[in-house]
């Protein structure tokens, strides 16, 4: 791992001292590494044949995303990379701290800018936009790599509407319109054509509100949500004006990634050129057991979940069922977002968005997909990406992968099995090739599995109570208050099992058993989806400062602690991606991502390895060469085991070697000890039915590890490291199966507990004092007006509102959380 990183030194020292893997075998850079070198760069001085864990971000937005700049985010990709490397950045709200003299100064000398820079200064400095809050990684917690994934759909629109001019002009020609797409505006400043459009004016008026106004929803309705997406009118004929601006922003994104990338032999940081494809369908659902998405809008559905009298079949529903538009949890849209990450700097000329390559839109007369493909199918987009990159002769080094995220809010639409048709098989192969990973956790909840502790409802069979972890109360993305699903409303119909990855993995191996290809052979990564330009800021203690989406309202307690707000109390600090690679370079890390040799964490930084094989030695945890033996005698996370080479018809059960070290934390903030490791197995029986089970393979639940809620410090037992070799006791060599590891830490404080502690909230005693006419209750302690009788008022300290204090102590969400890591599966194929 890179020598200059304090974080890396600490973790790798622990790995040597505590782990059965033993010391890493130091080696010079390999002139012929096991991955292809596709770029010109110095070879990394730190090269490990048995690979190293690199911590990174695969999902992060900046001011180049329209929904971020509308919330007054000013951090650009350049700022985000600076933060990822350990630098300090600012957060909104911003203050105008210019002196009177500065405010009256003429504009600076003309400096042509194609993409707005969103400049700001730090506290104590004088400028138009001074940060009122700042944030920075603790010493040694900087990232190793990052992919900044701004929304492709509004790159141009955002640059047009929120452009901050820097160049004066007397005529349009002064603005070089053929290159910049700018014109001389009425204030004699060069601005992109369309800047003064009504929609852009509305958007600028809404900037710096506590929550988003109407403008982002208008753009999303046109470009992200519609069955037939289109650009707004100010983009001009065929959207050409916005396409031109999007190309300028894309070029800037590429330049910023290149500037951040360390091509020296030090290999301190790797940046990936990336974007987000942001499709989200506001469709109906078929009124049958499969509840597939459909676009037919013919029914009113006066009664939720019930077809109209005299209903007609929908062409989008294979069973011939009706398409229901009024159903439980219908607020919002099916999340079908994907992060698109390129291997190197040989990338497509412009991002492929939902506008150019929309989701499959069924068989309606207005369907614009060519050919028409099933609703929610990514096949057309994936093929377009493959044609423009991998199979483009003009881009000989181009390689790309996509990462679906938030299937938990897709209402089951993210992972619909392809049909058993030539087109369906083509889609299955595309997904297997281009979608090797899934984002298992982020600020909007986890997507591994689901369990409702209050009702006992399970989305797994048998129930897995540890699936009651960071679950959101929304079936779709962007829902209004009426789309919130209470515990009683959460069922496998309102939130289909297809919304969760464990069920999807099972569907994938069942499909592979019949068709020979697995469309859902998904490794695991974690991300943020934060919209304030702070990649990797997954620390629970800092979460309320950075906010759910960079939402400025998190600067006020009454908004941060609003459990019914879509980005409120139920959100969390997000996850991280860890890639096992020989060196910190684009080729090495991209190969790890594509090979699924990755694991996701819920935000903390344990180091986890797993190998599976039929010949793993029984003393692998004791010999000090854990990784070398694992690679020699098995496959790592993300790999596939087969019967070939293991004795023909007689196959012993596979063994799985698991090693984990706790996150050491940092100065003044100790990490949380590990509790246990589990292996989750899924398989397909002879009848084609899927099954799953959870095995505890190391550690214990009896170690009494707890957390002091007043200080949030861990107490009691726990493990610094664990290692085990586990053999599947129920192995059937004739059946497809998958295995992944879940490593659990002891309980720790959830972000809201850190937040409430920092404000001195003590839930063990009344916070307020009754004021009112009832003498017997006057000056009695209280938590709400109800405690003070009729007409009484519970007066809280000046720094609190009743709502925010209530939320600290209401029990709406847990005060503690059990952070965890999930390794990519290992598949067994007969």
Secondary structure, 3 states (H helix, E strand, C coil): CCCCCHHHHHHHHHHHHHCCCCCCCEECCCCCCCCCCCCCCCCCCCEECCCEEEEEECCECCCCCHHHHCCCCCCCHHHHHHHHCCCCEEEEEEECCCCHHHHHCCCCCCCCCCCCCCCCECCCCCCCCEEEEEECCCCCCCCCEEECCCECCCHHHHHHHCCCCCCECCCHHHHCHHHHCEEECCCCEEEECCCCCHHHHHHHHHCCCCCCCHHHHHHHHHHHHCCCCCCCHHHCHHHHHHHHHHHHHHHHHHHHHHHHCCCCCCCCCEEECEEEECCEECCEEECCCCCCEECCCCCCCCCCCCCCCCCCCCCCCCCCCCEECCCCCCCCEEECCEEEEECCCCCCCCCCCCCCCCCCCCCCCCCCCCCCCCCCCCHHHHHHHHHHCCCCCCCCCCCEEEEEECHHHECCCCCCCCCCCHHHHHHHHHHHHHCCEEEEEECCEECCCCEECCCCEECCCCCCHHHCCCCCCECEECCCHHHECCHHHCCCCCCCHHHCHHHHHHHHHHHHHHHCCCCCCCEEEECCCECCCCCCCCCHHHHHHHCCCCCHHHHCHHHHCCCCCCCCCCCCCCCEEEEEECCCCHHHHHHHHHCCCEEEECCCCCEEEEEEECCCCCCCCCCCCHHHHHHHHCEECCCEEECCCCCCCCCCCCEEEEEEECCCEECCEECCCEEEEEEEEEEECCCCCEEEEEEEEEECCCCCCEEECCCCEEECCCECEEEEEEECCCCCCCCCEEEEEEEEECCEECHHHHHHHHCCCCCCCCCEEEECCCHHHCCCEECCHHHHCCCCEEECCCCCCHHHHHHHHCCCCCCEECCEEEECCEEEEC
